[in-house]
Amino acid sequence: MHCRAINFCITPLSESLPPVFGILVAVLALTIIEVPITIQIYLYVLNDLFKLGNLVYLLFVI
């Protein structure tokens, strides 16, 4: 019952909005989700490169 009421409120609202707005919201949501993941991946890669660099440095020093 509660879900149906919420659905009933949201559906007319989303149908009244232009489709472009919906697309923009979807893109924005994806961007907000993707950015932290991308940053984490970059940090992992940089961390690995840093460790590799240290290893190579140690090998050359020894």
DRENLOZA-400013 format. One line per 2 residues: number of its first residue (from 1); their letters; for each residue x, y, z negated of N, C-alpha, C. Coordinates in steps of 0.2 Angstrom, whole numbers. Each point is the difference from the previous one (the first is absolute). Last residue first. Layout:
% residues N
NUM> a> X Y Z X Y Z X Y Z; ...;
This chain:
% residues 62
62> iv> 355 -11 21 4 -6 -3 4 -3 6; -13 19 6 4 2 -6 5 -6 -3;
60> fl> -17 -4 17 6 4 3 5 2 -6; -20 -11 -6 4 -5 4 6 4 3;
58> ly> -16 13 -11 4 -4 -5 4 -5 4; -14 13 13 5 4 -3 4 -4 -5;
56> vl> -18 -11 10 5 1 5 6 5 -3; -19 -3 -14 3 -7 1 6 1 5;
54> ng> -14 19 -3 4 -2 -6 4 -6 0; -16 5 17 6 4 1 5 0 -6;
52> lk> -20 -13 0 4 -2 5 7 4 0; -18 8 -14 4 -6 -3 5 -3 5;
50> fl> -13 17 8 4 3 -5 4 -6 -3; -17 -5 15 6 3 4 5 2 -5;
48> dn> -20 -7 -9 3 -6 3 7 3 3; -15 16 -7 3 -3 -6 4 -6 2;
46> lv> -13 11 16 6 4 -2 4 -3 -6; -20 -10 8 5 -1 5 6 4 -2;
44> yl> -19 2 -14 3 -7 0 6 -1 4; -12 20 1 4 0 -6 3 -7 -1;
42> yi> -15 3 18 6 4 1 5 0 -6; -21 -10 -2 4 -4 5 6 4 1;
40> qi> -15 11 -13 2 -6 -4 5 -4 5; -12 18 10 5 3 -5 4 -6 -4;
38> ti> -19 -5 13 6 1 5 5 3 -5; -20 -4 -11 3 -6 2 6 1 5;
36> pv> -12 19 -7 4 -3 -6 3 -7 2; -14 10 17 6 4 -1 4 -3 -6;
34> ei> -22 -9 8 6 -2 4 7 4 -3; -23 5 -8 2 -7 -2 7 -1 3;
32> it> -9 20 6 1 0 -7 2 -7 -3; -7 2 23 7 4 -2 2 0 -7;
30> la> -21 -9 6 5 -4 3 7 3 -2; -19 13 -4 0 -5 -5 6 -5 2;
28> lv> -5 17 16 3 3 -7 1 -6 -5; -11 -6 20 7 2 1 4 2 -6;
26> av> -24 -2 -1 4 -7 1 7 1 0; -13 19 1 0 -2 -7 4 -7 0;
24> li> -4 10 21 5 4 -4 1 -3 -7; -18 -9 13 7 -2 3 6 3 -4;
22> gf> -22 7 -4 1 -7 -3 7 -2 2; -7 20 9 1 1 -7 2 -7 -3;
20> vp> -8 1 22 7 2 0 2 1 -8; -22 -6 6 4 -5 0 7 2 -1;
18> pl> -19 15 -11 2 -2 7 5 -5 0; -19 1 -19 6 3 2 2 -2 7;
16> se> -19 -9 -10 -1 8 1 6 3 2; -1 -23 -7 -3 1 6 -1 7 3;
14> sl> 9 -5 -22 5 -2 5 -3 1 7; -15 4 -18 5 5 0 5 -2 5;
12> pt> -17 -15 -4 -2 6 4 5 5 0; 6 -19 -12 -1 -2 7 -3 6 4;
10> ic> 4 0 -24 6 1 4 -2 -1 7; -17 -3 -17 3 7 0 5 1 5;
8> fn> -8 -22 -2 -6 5 3 2 7 0; 14 -16 -11 0 -1 7 -5 5 4;
6> ia> -1 -1 -24 7 3 2 0 0 8; -17 -12 -10 -2 7 0 7 4 2;
4> rc> 1 -23 -1 -5 2 6 -1 7 -1; 13 -9 -17 3 0 6 -4 2 6;
2> hm> -11 -4 -20 5 6 -1 4 1 6; -14 -19 -1 -4 6 0 4 6 0;
